[in-house]
């Protein structure tokens, strides 16, 4: 996941503007590798204490996972074996910093922790993964979309995360604004218009020439993220060697920065000005995983005209998707695994989608939502569940490759795009990015 409402953050999808934890995980991995010696049992785990009906299990998530009603329902059931106390951090970045520091300290974490999908590769690294309980369970094989399940698994098969959601993307668009430019507004026609990045940008050029004061998309970083999700090796090779001097990544950068002057709002993604673009109807389109729905609604609850098309330029893309993990620090690991299992079962992932738009990674939940033909009145009664199911089929597993430094380098890349938005020459900002990547340990 990623998202900002999910705390107006990302998502993360993700708020990169402050660079809060650059290099923190790399430091953490080195520290834990030394502390744990690469063993299968990490420091910080201790004697287990069973929980009774009056005892409490703790869980920390970031932004909105759609869990509030589910946890309330659990706690209200007298037959439940224990109670649950949630903690919700507004954004991923501050939670990532706390997660790293408490893992290094060996204390301070709740029984269950949420991990953002783009950061998971760092926690799967040797040493880092030893700080989490292996929650593998053969009875759960086939529960989740395969590529999401594998994304929470170490190279040697240790499962440290249960998938909470996935992020297949369509395109949200203001049909009323497109009509002002003489562009198609019907979902099927819009899908044809947005079939490739070239046609998407070309439509944008037509739009801004005819509708002054309205931008084609919400932020340059949204488009860069969308395009990155279709690249094979944006930041690291298959053996985790850092390589940002590659044509795929440079194409994304050059394309996005080329359209900064004409199509972008030039505002900081997830910031107040970004939110205002929706409220003030100065944004016409935005790449949309399901969790983005809540962000748009929160920013512009009274705005009408939004719709959702079954298309994504260039094929498919997945943005977001988080995990629930159990730290070795937990004194209630059996109960933590049980509750994480429950939260990621079909009924609960379906409920989370209906509450917060988090598209389920659970296959049965996806099938249930499609069979119900769930629609969204805010988006002109678009069949959002069916559209997202189609978009999920278009996702190419393994794209992009996410090595152990993916999250940190992505932050630097997004900062490079943001500098161009603010007036820096694209070539100069690229060099700053390359130099910053070179300083990563």
matplotlib code that plots the C-alpha trace (Angstrom):
import matplotlib.pyplot as plt

x = [0.0, 1.2, -1.2, -1.7, -5.1, -3.6, -2.6, -2.0, 1.2, 1.8, 0.6, 2.9, 2.4, 4.8, 5.9, 9.5, 9.8, 11.6, 13.9, 13.3, 15.0, 17.5, 19.9, 18.3, 17.4, 20.9, 22.3, 19.7, 20.6, 24.3, 23.6, 21.3, 23.6, 26.4, 24.1, 22.5, 25.4, 22.9, 21.3, 17.7, 16.8, 17.1, 17.9, 15.0, 12.7, 11.9, 9.6, 6.2, 3.1, -0.3, -3.1, -6.5, -9.8, -8.9, -5.4, -4.5, -2.6, -1.1, -0.8, 0.6, -0.4, 0.1, -2.5, -5.8, -5.8, -9.6, -9.2, -11.0, -14.4, -12.9, -10.9, -14.0, -16.0, -13.3, -13.2, -17.0, -17.2, -17.2, -15.9, -12.7, -9.7, -8.1, -8.6, -6.7, -5.3, -4.5, -2.0, -2.3, 0.6, -0.4, 2.3, 4.7, 7.9, 7.7, 6.6, 9.5, 11.9, 10.3, 10.2, 13.9, 15.0, 12.9, 14.2, 17.8, 16.9, 15.3, 12.3, 9.4, 7.4, 3.9, 3.0, 2.1, 3.6, 2.7, 5.4, 5.0, 5.5, 8.3, 10.3, 9.7, 12.9, 15.0, 13.5, 13.9, 17.7, 19.8, 20.1, 17.1, 14.7, 16.0, 14.2, 10.8, 8.9, 8.6, 4.8, 4.8, 1.6, 1.1, -2.7, -2.6, -0.9, -3.0, -4.8, -3.1, -2.1, 1.1, 3.4, 2.2, 2.7, 6.2, 7.0, 6.8, 9.2, 12.9, 15.1, 15.2, 11.5, 10.9, 7.6, 7.8, 4.7, 1.1, -0.2, -2.9, -3.6, -2.4, -2.3, -3.4, -3.9, -6.5, -7.0, -9.3, -10.5, -12.8, -15.4, -16.8, -13.4, -12.5, -15.8, -14.8, -11.8, -13.9, -12.2, -14.1, -15.8, -17.2, -15.1, -14.5, -13.5, -11.3, -9.6, -8.7, -7.4, -5.1, -3.9, -0.2, 1.9, 2.3, -1.5, -2.0, 0.5, -0.8, -4.4, -3.0, -1.4, -4.8, -6.6, -4.4, -4.6, -8.3, -9.0, -6.8, -6.1, -6.5, -3.6, -3.6, -2.4, -2.0, 1.8, 5.0, 5.9, 2.6, 3.5, 7.1, 5.9, 3.4, 6.0, 8.6, 6.1, 6.5, 10.3, 12.3, 15.4, 15.0, 17.6, 19.3, 20.3, 19.0, 22.0, 21.2, 24.0, 23.0, 22.7, 20.8, 22.7, 20.3, 18.1, 14.8, 15.2, 16.5, 13.5, 11.2, 13.0, 13.4, 9.7, 8.3, 10.5, 9.8, 6.1, 6.7, 6.1, 2.8, 1.0, 1.9, 0.7, 4.3, 3.1, 4.5, 2.8, 0.7, 1.0, -1.7, -1.4, -1.7, -5.0, -6.2, -6.0, -8.8, -10.9, -10.5, -11.0, -7.6, -6.6, -8.1, -6.6, -4.6, -3.2, -5.4, -4.8, -7.9, -6.5, -6.3, -10.1, -10.2, -7.6, -9.5, -12.8, -11.1, -9.6, -12.8, -15.8, -18.3, -16.7, -18.6, -17.5, -15.0, -15.0, -12.7, -11.5, -10.4, -7.0, -3.5, -1.0, 1.3, -0.5, -0.6, 1.1, 0.9, 1.4, 1.2, 0.4, 1.5, 2.2, 1.6, 4.6, 5.3, 8.6, 10.7, 10.2, 6.6, 5.8, 2.6, 3.7, 1.1, -1.7, -0.1, 0.1, -3.6, -4.8, -2.7, -4.2, -7.7, -7.1, -5.9, -8.6, -11.2, -14.0, -11.7, -9.9, -13.2, -14.4, -11.2, -11.7, -15.2, -14.1, -10.8, -10.5, -7.6, -7.8, -7.5, -4.4, -6.6, -7.9, -11.2, -11.9, -11.2, -13.6, -16.3, -16.0, -16.2, -19.2, -21.0, -20.1, -19.2, -19.6, -18.6, -21.1, -18.4, -16.9, -20.1, -21.1, -18.0, -17.7, -14.5, -14.0, -14.3, -12.1, -9.4, -9.6, -9.0, -6.1, -4.6, -4.6, -2.5, 0.2, 3.4, 4.8, 8.3, 8.0, 9.7, 12.5, 12.8, 16.2, 17.3, 17.9, 14.7, 12.9, 15.8, 16.7, 13.1, 13.0, 16.1, 14.5, 11.3, 13.3, 15.0, 11.7, 10.5, 13.5, 12.6, 9.1, 10.6, 12.7, 16.0, 17.5, 16.7, 20.3, 21.6, 18.9, 19.8, 23.5, 22.5, 20.5, 23.3, 25.7, 23.3, 22.8, 26.6, 26.7, 24.4, 26.2]
y = [0.0, 3.3, 5.9, 9.2, 8.7, 6.1, 9.4, 11.5, 9.6, 6.7, 3.8, 4.2, 4.3, 7.2, 10.6, 11.2, 14.9, 14.9, 12.0, 11.0, 7.7, 7.7, 4.8, 3.8, 0.3, -0.2, 0.7, -1.6, -4.5, -4.2, -3.9, -6.9, -9.0, -8.4, -8.9, -12.0, -13.6, -14.6, -17.1, -18.2, -17.0, -13.3, -11.4, -9.7, -12.8, -14.0, -16.2, -16.5, -15.5, -16.9, -14.3, -14.8, -13.1, -10.0, -9.7, -7.5, -8.1, -5.0, -4.1, -1.0, 0.0, 3.3, 5.4, 3.7, -0.1, -0.2, -2.1, 0.0, -1.6, -5.1, -4.7, -3.3, -6.3, -8.7, -7.0, -7.0, -10.8, -12.5, -15.7, -14.2, -15.5, -12.0, -8.3, -6.2, -2.7, -0.9, 1.9, 3.8, 6.0, 8.7, 8.1, 5.3, 7.4, 8.1, 4.5, 3.2, 5.2, 3.9, 0.3, 0.4, 1.9, -0.5, -3.4, -2.4, -1.8, -5.2, -3.8, -1.4, -2.9, -4.1, -7.8, -7.2, -4.5, -3.3, -3.1, -1.1, -3.2, -1.2, -1.4, -5.2, -6.2, -4.5, -6.5, -9.7, -9.3, -11.7, -10.4, -8.2, -11.1, -12.8, -10.1, -11.5, -14.7, -17.2, -17.2, -19.8, -22.0, -24.6, -24.4, -20.9, -21.7, -20.4, -17.8, -14.7, -13.5, -15.4, -12.5, -10.6, -13.7, -14.3, -10.6, -11.3, -14.3, -14.6, -16.3, -19.4, -19.6, -17.9, -16.1, -12.9, -11.1, -11.8, -9.6, -7.2, -5.7, -5.2, -2.1, -2.8, 0.6, 2.1, 5.7, 8.0, 10.9, 13.9, 13.2, 16.7, 18.3, 16.0, 16.9, 20.6, 19.7, 17.7, 14.5, 11.2, 10.6, 7.1, 4.6, 2.4, 5.3, 6.7, 3.3, 3.5, 7.1, 6.1, 2.8, 3.9, 6.5, 8.3, 8.5, 9.5, 12.4, 13.4, 13.6, 15.7, 18.2, 18.5, 18.9, 21.7, 23.7, 23.8, 24.0, 26.7, 26.5, 22.8, 20.3, 17.0, 15.0, 15.6, 15.4, 14.5, 11.9, 10.1, 9.6, 8.6, 6.1, 4.7, 4.3, 2.8, 0.1, -1.1, -1.2, -4.4, -3.2, 0.5, 0.8, -2.6, -5.6, -9.1, -9.7, -6.5, -4.3, -0.7, 0.5, 3.7, 4.4, 2.4, 3.3, 2.2, 4.5, 7.4, 7.1, 7.4, 10.5, 12.2, 11.6, 12.8, 15.9, 16.7, 17.2, 19.2, 22.6, 21.6, 18.8, 18.7, 20.7, 20.9, 20.5, 18.3, 14.9, 14.3, 18.0, 20.5, 22.0, 18.5, 18.0, 21.4, 20.4, 17.9, 20.2, 23.1, 20.9, 21.7, 18.1, 16.0, 12.6, 10.5, 6.9, 5.0, 1.9, 1.2, 2.9, 6.1, 6.3, 7.3, 9.9, 11.7, 11.5, 12.9, 15.7, 16.6, 15.1, 17.4, 17.4, 15.5, 14.3, 11.6, 8.3, 5.3, 3.6, 0.0, 0.9, 1.7, 3.2, 0.5, -2.5, -2.9, -1.7, -2.4, 0.5, -0.5, -3.5, -3.9, -6.8, -7.8, -9.2, -10.5, -9.2, -11.7, -9.2, -10.2, -12.2, -13.4, -14.8, -17.5, -15.1, -12.5, -15.0, -16.0, -12.4, -11.6, -14.7, -13.5, -10.0, -11.3, -13.8, -13.2, -11.7, -9.2, -8.2, -7.7, -5.5, -3.4, -2.8, -1.6, 0.6, 2.1, 0.9, -1.4, -4.0, -7.4, -9.6, -12.5, -14.4, -15.4, -11.8, -10.6, -13.2, -12.2, -8.5, -9.2, -11.5, -8.8, -6.3, -3.7, -0.2, 3.2, 6.0, 8.7, 7.5, 7.6, 4.1, 2.6, -1.2, -0.6, -4.2, -5.7, -3.1, -3.6, -7.4, -6.8, -4.4, -7.1, -9.5, -7.0, -6.7, -8.4, -10.2, -9.1, -5.6, -3.7, -5.7, -4.4, -5.0, -4.2, -0.5, 0.0, 2.1, 4.4, 4.9, 5.5, 8.3, 9.9, 9.5, 11.2, 14.0, 14.5, 14.8, 17.2, 19.5, 19.8, 20.7, 23.5, 24.8, 22.9, 22.0, 18.3, 17.4, 19.0, 17.3, 13.9, 14.4, 15.2, 12.0, 9.9, 11.4, 10.7, 7.1, 6.7, 7.8, 5.0, 2.4]
z = [0.0, -0.2, 0.2, 1.7, 3.0, 4.1, 5.8, 2.7, 2.1, -0.4, -1.3, -1.3, -1.8, -0.6, 0.5, -0.5, -0.1, 3.2, 2.8, 6.4, 6.5, 3.6, 4.2, 7.5, 6.3, 4.9, 8.3, 9.9, 7.7, 8.5, 12.2, 12.4, 10.2, 12.7, 15.7, 14.4, 12.6, 9.8, 12.1, 11.8, 15.2, 15.8, 18.9, 20.6, 20.8, 24.2, 26.2, 24.8, 26.9, 25.9, 25.8, 27.5, 26.8, 28.8, 27.4, 24.4, 21.2, 19.5, 15.9, 14.1, 10.6, 8.7, 7.0, 6.3, 5.9, 6.4, 9.6, 12.2, 11.8, 11.6, 14.8, 16.5, 15.3, 16.6, 20.0, 20.3, 19.8, 23.2, 21.7, 20.6, 22.6, 23.1, 22.4, 19.8, 20.3, 17.0, 16.5, 13.3, 12.1, 9.6, 7.0, 6.0, 6.3, 10.0, 10.7, 8.6, 10.8, 14.0, 12.7, 11.8, 15.1, 17.2, 15.3, 16.0, 19.6, 19.9, 21.7, 21.3, 18.5, 18.6, 18.0, 14.4, 12.1, 8.7, 6.0, 2.8, -0.3, -1.9, 1.4, 1.9, -0.1, 2.4, 5.2, 3.3, 3.2, 5.3, 8.8, 8.5, 7.9, 11.0, 13.0, 11.9, 12.6, 9.8, 9.3, 6.6, 6.6, 3.9, 4.5, 3.2, -0.1, -2.9, -0.8, -2.3, -5.7, -6.3, -7.1, -4.0, -1.7, -3.1, -2.5, 1.3, 1.1, 1.4, -1.2, 1.0, 1.4, 4.8, 4.7, 6.8, 5.5, 4.6, 1.8, 2.7, -0.7, -4.2, -6.4, -10.0, -11.7, -14.0, -14.9, -13.0, -15.1, -15.0, -17.7, -17.5, -18.0, -20.9, -22.5, -22.4, -24.6, -27.0, -25.9, -25.4, -22.1, -22.4, -20.5, -23.5, -25.7, -23.0, -22.7, -26.4, -25.9, -23.1, -24.5, -24.7, -23.0, -26.3, -26.8, -23.2, -23.4, -26.8, -25.4, -22.6, -25.1, -26.8, -23.5, -22.0, -25.3, -25.0, -21.2, -19.7, -16.0, -15.7, -15.7, -17.4, -14.3, -10.6, -10.2, -12.1, -9.5, -10.0, -13.6, -12.9, -10.4, -12.9, -15.6, -13.2, -12.4, -16.0, -16.1, -15.5, -13.7, -12.9, -10.0, -9.5, -11.6, -10.8, -8.5, -6.6, -8.1, -8.2, -11.8, -12.5, -15.7, -17.8, -20.8, -19.1, -16.2, -18.3, -20.6, -17.6, -16.4, -19.7, -20.6, -17.3, -17.2, -20.8, -20.0, -16.7, -18.4, -20.1, -18.4, -14.8, -11.8, -10.7, -7.1, -4.4, -4.5, -1.4, -0.2, 0.5, -3.0, -4.5, -2.5, -3.6, -7.2, -6.7, -4.7, -7.2, -10.3, -11.7, -12.4, -15.2, -14.8, -12.4, -12.4, -9.9, -7.9, -5.8, -2.7, -4.6, -4.6, -0.9, -1.5, -4.2, -2.2, 0.9, -1.1, -3.0, -1.3, -3.1, -6.6, -9.3, -12.7, -11.8, -13.6, -13.8, -17.0, -17.6, -19.1, -18.2, -20.7, -22.0, -20.5, -16.7, -13.6, -9.8, -7.4, -3.7, -1.7, 1.9, 4.3, 7.9, 9.7, 13.2, 14.8, 16.8, 19.7, 20.1, 23.2, 21.6, 18.2, 17.9, 18.5, 16.2, 13.4, 14.0, 13.8, 10.8, 9.2, 10.0, 8.7, 5.3, 4.8, 2.1, 4.2, 5.8, 2.7, 0.9, 3.8, 3.7, -0.1, 0.5, 3.4, 2.0, -1.6, -0.9, -3.7, -2.1, -2.7, -1.5, -4.6, -3.1, -2.0, -5.5, -6.9, -4.4, -5.3, -9.0, -8.6, -6.6, -9.4, -6.8, -8.1, -6.8, -7.0, -6.7, -9.9, -11.9, -10.7, -12.4, -11.8, -9.9, -8.6, -12.1, -13.7, -11.0, -11.6, -15.3, -14.4, -12.1, -15.0, -17.0, -14.4, -15.3, -12.2, -11.3, -12.7, -11.5, -9.9, -6.4, -4.8, -1.3, -2.1, -4.2, -1.6, -0.9, -4.6, -5.4, -2.9, -4.5, -8.0, -6.9, -5.4, -8.8, -10.5, -7.9, -8.4, -12.1, -11.1, -9.0, -11.9, -11.8, -15.2, -15.9, -16.7, -13.5, -11.4, -13.0, -12.1, -8.5, -8.4, -9.8, -7.2, -4.3, -5.4, -5.4, -1.8, -0.6, 1.4]

ax = plt.figure().add_subplot(projection="3d")
ax.plot(x, y, z, "-o")
ax.set_aspect("equal")
plt.show()
